[in-house]
Amino acid sequence: MIVYAKIRNNGDYHSPNISHAVSGFREMGAEIVKYHLIDEIYDIVTNEDIVLDYIDQVQTVLRKLGVMPICEDYPDELQKYMGRRIWRDTIDSINSSPEKWGVFVKPVRDKAFTGHVIRSPKDLVGCGNCHENYEVLCCDAVDIKREWRGFMIYDELADIRPYQGDYHYHFDAGVVDRVIDAFRTIPNRPMGCSIDFAVIEKDGAGQTIFLEMNDGYALGNYGLAPIKYAKLISARWSQLLNREDEFDFRKYR
């Protein structure tokens, strides 16, 4: 197996995420091959390999290999921990209906734009155009005080890292445990993914909620140790491509 890693013209890895992943894969003895453009490797990548690139490029490779990842942002099994309502709409409908503003929206299509609260016309900039009426997931806007990213590898929470907010707030570990237990009941759940949490202010008190789930085939690092990061990516790629995971060392325990 080969781990292909995107680099810049100066030879540096193209992002901190790619650099962290390469560090982890190298520590586990993987062969690393650098490239600049996805076209350079498109014809030679096999279903035994891993590609470290941005989401659109990784999806291009996975489609070539006959895979279209499915990972729900808000699985039914976790929605009772969200602390807010969720529904579907289109960005054109949101755009043309100011009475709908004040909600958080994110595209159903992976990373078509960054999810955020729509409060005014300026918040709609970058959310598509008349030819891109994206389907969006909508949530009630909540008063988030701090956010964390939990990293799941083979049904285990490998780590949970803060990535935004006031350090005076901390999550309720009991809620996290219940969300993880509920995650394990999801059919066809990803073996490498993130589960994000937040503390919100509600009725004058802090409440820990489930924010969203993100697929692990091209996932932000947010401070996860490189070797764990590489294992998470490998777990998800191996699941998607229906192959043995060379870096699943649980069998040696």
C-alpha positions in Angstrom: 0.0 0.0 0.0 1.1 3.6 -0.7 0.1 6.8 1.0 0.0 9.6 -1.5 0.5 13.1 0.0 -0.2 16.4 -1.8 2.7 18.9 -1.7 3.2 22.5 -2.7 5.7 23.7 -5.3 8.3 24.3 -2.6 8.1 20.7 -1.5 6.1 21.3 1.7 3.0 19.3 2.5 0.0 21.2 1.3 -1.7 21.6 4.7 -1.0 20.9 8.4 -3.6 18.1 8.2 -1.6 16.3 5.5 1.7 16.9 7.3 0.3 15.4 10.6 -1.1 12.4 8.7 2.2 11.8 6.9 4.0 11.9 10.3 1.7 9.3 11.7 1.8 7.0 8.6 5.6 7.3 8.5 5.8 6.3 12.1 3.9 3.1 11.3 6.2 2.3 8.4 4.0 3.3 5.4 5.5 4.2 2.0 4.9 7.9 1.3 4.7 9.2 -2.2 4.5 13.0 -2.8 2.5 14.6 -5.7 1.4 18.1 -6.8 -1.9 17.5 -8.7 -4.4 14.7 -8.4 -4.0 14.1 -12.2 -0.5 12.8 -11.5 -1.7 9.9 -9.5 -5.3 9.4 -10.7 -4.5 6.5 -13.0 -2.2 4.7 -10.7 -4.0 4.8 -7.3 -5.5 1.4 -6.4 -7.9 0.3 -3.7 -5.0 -0.6 -1.5 -3.8 3.0 -1.2 -4.7 6.2 0.7 -4.7 9.7 -0.7 -4.1 12.7 1.5 -5.7 15.7 -0.2 -8.7 18.0 0.1 -12.2 16.8 0.1 -13.1 17.3 -3.5 -9.9 15.6 -4.7 -10.3 12.7 -2.3 -13.8 12.2 -3.5 -12.6 12.2 -7.1 -10.3 9.3 -6.2 -12.9 7.4 -4.3 -15.4 7.7 -7.1 -12.8 6.3 -9.5 -12.5 3.3 -7.1 -16.3 2.9 -7.1 -17.0 4.4 -3.7 -19.3 7.3 -2.6 -19.0 7.8 1.2 -22.1 8.2 3.2 -21.9 9.7 6.7 -24.9 11.5 8.1 -24.2 14.8 9.9 -27.1 14.2 12.3 -27.9 10.5 12.6 -31.3 9.7 14.0 -29.7 7.8 16.8 -27.9 11.0 18.1 -30.6 13.6 17.4 -32.0 13.5 21.0 -28.7 14.8 22.2 -28.6 17.8 19.9 -30.5 20.2 22.1 -32.1 21.8 19.0 -34.4 21.1 16.1 -33.2 20.0 12.7 -34.9 20.2 9.3 -34.1 20.4 5.5 -34.5 23.3 3.2 -32.8 24.9 0.1 -30.4 27.8 0.2 -32.6 29.7 -2.4 -35.6 29.3 -0.1 -33.5 30.7 2.9 -32.2 33.5 0.7 -35.7 34.6 -0.4 -37.4 34.3 3.0 -36.0 36.7 5.6 -38.5 35.3 8.1 -36.4 32.1 8.1 -33.2 33.9 9.0 -31.6 33.4 12.4 -31.0 29.7 11.8 -27.8 27.7 11.3 -27.4 26.2 7.8 -24.9 23.8 6.3 -24.9 22.1 2.9 -26.0 18.5 2.5 -23.2 18.2 -0.1 -19.9 17.9 1.7 -18.2 21.2 2.3 -19.9 23.0 -0.5 -19.7 26.0 1.9 -18.9 26.4 5.6 -22.0 26.0 7.8 -23.0 29.2 9.7 -25.9 31.2 11.0 -27.8 33.3 8.5 -28.7 36.6 10.1 -28.4 39.1 7.1 -27.8 39.1 3.3 -24.0 39.3 3.9 -24.2 35.8 5.6 -25.5 34.4 2.3 -22.3 35.4 0.4 -20.5 32.2 -0.7 -23.5 30.0 -0.2 -24.1 29.2 -3.9 -25.7 31.1 -6.8 -28.7 30.8 -9.0 -27.3 27.7 -10.6 -26.3 26.1 -7.2 -29.5 25.9 -5.2 -27.9 23.7 -2.5 -30.0 21.5 -0.3 -29.2 22.5 3.3 -29.6 21.2 6.8 -31.1 23.8 9.1 -30.8 23.9 12.9 -32.0 26.3 15.6 -29.2 28.8 16.4 -27.8 28.2 19.9 -25.5 30.1 22.2 -22.4 28.0 21.9 -19.7 28.6 24.6 -17.2 26.0 23.6 -16.7 23.2 21.1 -14.8 20.0 21.0 -14.0 17.4 18.3 -14.2 13.7 19.4 -12.3 11.2 17.3 -13.8 7.8 16.8 -11.6 4.8 15.7 -13.3 1.4 15.5 -16.1 2.5 17.9 -13.7 3.9 20.5 -13.3 7.5 21.4 -9.6 7.9 20.8 -9.4 11.6 21.9 -11.5 14.7 22.4 -9.9 18.0 21.5 -11.2 21.6 22.1 -11.2 23.7 19.0 -13.2 26.9 19.7 -14.6 28.9 22.6 -14.1 29.9 26.2 -11.8 27.7 28.2 -13.9 28.2 31.4 -16.5 25.8 30.0 -16.1 22.0 30.0 -18.3 19.2 28.6 -20.3 16.8 30.7 -18.5 13.4 30.3 -21.7 11.6 31.0 -23.4 13.1 28.0 -20.4 12.3 25.9 -20.5 8.6 27.1 -24.2 8.4 26.2 -23.6 9.8 22.7 -20.8 7.3 22.1 -23.0 4.5 23.2 -25.8 5.6 20.9 -23.2 6.0 18.1 -22.4 2.3 18.4 -26.0 1.5 17.5 -25.9 3.2 14.1 -26.0 0.7 11.3 -23.1 1.0 8.8 -21.5 3.7 10.9 -18.0 4.9 9.9 -15.1 3.2 11.6 -13.1 6.4 11.4 -15.0 9.7 12.0 -15.4 12.7 14.3 -18.3 13.4 16.7 -18.4 17.1 17.7 -19.7 18.4 21.0 -20.5 21.8 22.4 -21.5 23.4 25.6 -24.4 25.9 25.1 -26.0 28.4 27.4 -29.6 27.5 27.9 -32.0 28.8 30.5 -29.1 30.3 32.4 -27.1 27.0 32.6 -24.5 25.1 30.6 -25.7 22.1 28.6 -23.5 19.6 26.7 -24.9 18.8 23.3 -24.0 16.7 20.2 -23.1 19.1 17.4 -22.5 17.0 14.3 -20.7 13.9 12.9 -18.0 14.1 10.1 -16.6 11.4 7.9 -13.0 10.4 8.5 -11.7 9.9 4.9 -10.6 13.6 4.8 -11.0 15.0 8.3 -9.4 18.0 10.1 -6.8 17.1 12.7 -7.6 19.6 15.4 -4.6 18.5 17.6 -5.1 14.7 17.5 -1.7 12.9 17.8 -0.4 12.1 14.4 -0.3 8.3 14.8 -4.0 8.3 16.0 -4.9 10.6 13.1 -3.3 8.2 10.6 -5.0 5.2 12.2 -8.4 7.0 11.9 -7.9 7.8 8.2 -6.7 4.3 7.5 -9.7 2.7 9.4 -12.2 4.7 7.3 -10.4 4.1 3.9 -10.2 0.4 4.7 -13.9 0.2 5.5 -14.9 2.2 2.4 -12.7 0.0 0.1 -13.6 -3.2 1.9 -10.1 -4.3 2.6 -8.0 -5.3 5.6 -6.6 -2.4 7.6 -2.9 -2.8 7.8 -2.7 -0.3 10.6 -5.3 -1.9 12.9 -3.1 -3.2 15.6 -5.9 -4.3 17.9 -5.4 -7.9 16.8 -2.0 -7.9 18.3 -3.2 -7.0 21.8 
